[in-house]
Amino acid sequence: MSDAVTEIDRAVVSAQLGRSPRGLSAVAHRCPCGLPSVVRTRPRLEDGTPFPTLYYLTCSRLCSRVGGLEASGMMREMTERLASDGELAAAYQRAHLAYLAERDAIEPLGMPISAGGMPNRVKCLHALVAHALAVGPGVNPFGDEALAAVGDWWRSGPCVDV
């Protein structure tokens, strides 16, 4: 799902991030509370700088939980699994190619860099979770796995006051 960005969305994302968002083009996912949780960014920032991160996780509560997973060593374990599980590595490669195709359909950057370390390692669970939320389950295996591990982050209500 991608929604046009309203002024309220822009204010919410600014509050979630603690700064003004850069390259904001759409809301790619909303928490069950209705606030943006993932935004889509343009492949180039306003000054022309390439920005290969198409999906950006904004929900501060979800970001915190994903940060806890990163601190637990989950990324290292996931990367190790890529070397020993051919099916998983192939699924992660497909996620990478889908990510590049979607970004390049907006504006080609001429570089094979996607996000989160795809396709050879797991570098940023935040980017992988953002991708999984934006495109839905079954596309990014590590994004799906990390999202399942964080549980119902929205249960205690909105992460920021509107």
N, C-alpha and C positions, 0 to 999 in steps of 0.2 A: 504494500500500500504506500502510495506517496501522496501527500496532501500539500496544497499550496501553503506557504508560510504566512501566517497572519501576524499582525503587530503583537498580539498577545503571545503567540508562539515564540516570537523573537525575544520578548521580555522574559518568558519562562526559560528559554534556552540560555539566555544571558545570566539569569539567576542560578541555573543549574551549574553552569561552567565557571561562574565568577568572573566572567569577561564577555565581551561581545563576540558572537560567533563569526568565523571567517568563511567565506565562500558558501554560505547557506543557500540551498536551492529548494529544499522540500523537507517535509516531515516524513520520514520513511517508516516510522513505527510509533505508536502511542501506547503508553501504559494503560492498563485497564481503568485508571483514574482519569484518563483523557489527555494527560499532558504528553508532550513529546518525550520519547525515550531514545530515539535514534533520528538523526537528521542526515539528509543526503547533501553532500557538498559538491561544488563544481570542481572539475578536474584541474582548473587553474584558479588561483586566488585573484582578487581584484587587481593586483599589481602584475599579474601574468606568471607568477611563480607556480610551477607544477605542484599539485597537491594530490598525490595518488590515493589518499584515503577517501573513498567514495562515501562510506557510511561511518558516522561518528556517534559514539555512545554519549548521551547527554544526561540521562537520569543519574543524579548524584548518589542515590541509594544503590542503584544497580552497579554504578562504577565502583563504589566502595566494596561491594561483595565480590565483584570480579577481581579487584585488586587483592583481596584476601586469597582468592584462588591462585593468583600469580605468585603471591608470597609463599604459598604452600608448596611450590615446586611443580605444580601441575603442567606448566609449559615444558619443562625439561622432560617429564615423563611422556607427554604427548609426542614430543620430537623424537624420543627414543623409539616409540611405537611406530613411527613412520618408516624406520629402517627395517623393522621386522614384520610388518603387516602390509603386504602388497595391495590388498583391497582397500585398506584405509588410505594408503599413499595415493592410489588411483582416484579415490573419492575426493581427497584434498586437492589433487591436481585439477580435477574437474571444477571444484569450487573456485580455484584460482582463475581458470580459463573463463568461467562464467562471470566472475568479478571484472576481469579485464574487458570482456566483451561488452558488459553493461556500461562500464566507465567510458570505453572508447567509442561507444555509440553516441555518447553525449559530446565528447571531444577527445580525439586521440592524443595521447601524450608522447607516443613514440618510444615508450619504455615498458618493459615487461614487469614492472614493479606493481604489485597489488597491495595487500595490506596484511598485517598480522604475521608476516613471515612466510606467507604462502608462496610457493608450494613446497619448499624444502624443510621448513622448520616452523615452530610455533614461537613467535616473538612477542605478540600482543593479544591477549585474550579479549581485551576491550574491543578491538577491531573485528575479531572473529565473532563475538557475540552480537555486535552491531550488524554485521553481515547476516547472521542467522535470523535475527529479528526482522530485518528489512525484507529478506526474500522468502522467509518461511522455512519450516523444518525440511530436512532431507537434502539440503544443498551443501552446507558447510558442516562436516561431521564434528569438527572440534568446537565450532561455535555452538552447535546443538548440545554437545556434551557439557560444555561450560555453563550454558544456560540452564540445563537440567540440574547442575550442581548448585547453582545459586538459589534455587527454589523460588518461592513467591515473594519477590522483593517488594511488590506493591501493596502487600496486605495491610501495612500500617498507614496507608494513605499517601497522598501526594508528597513528593520529596521537597517541593518548594511551595510557598504560598503564592497564589495567583493574585 
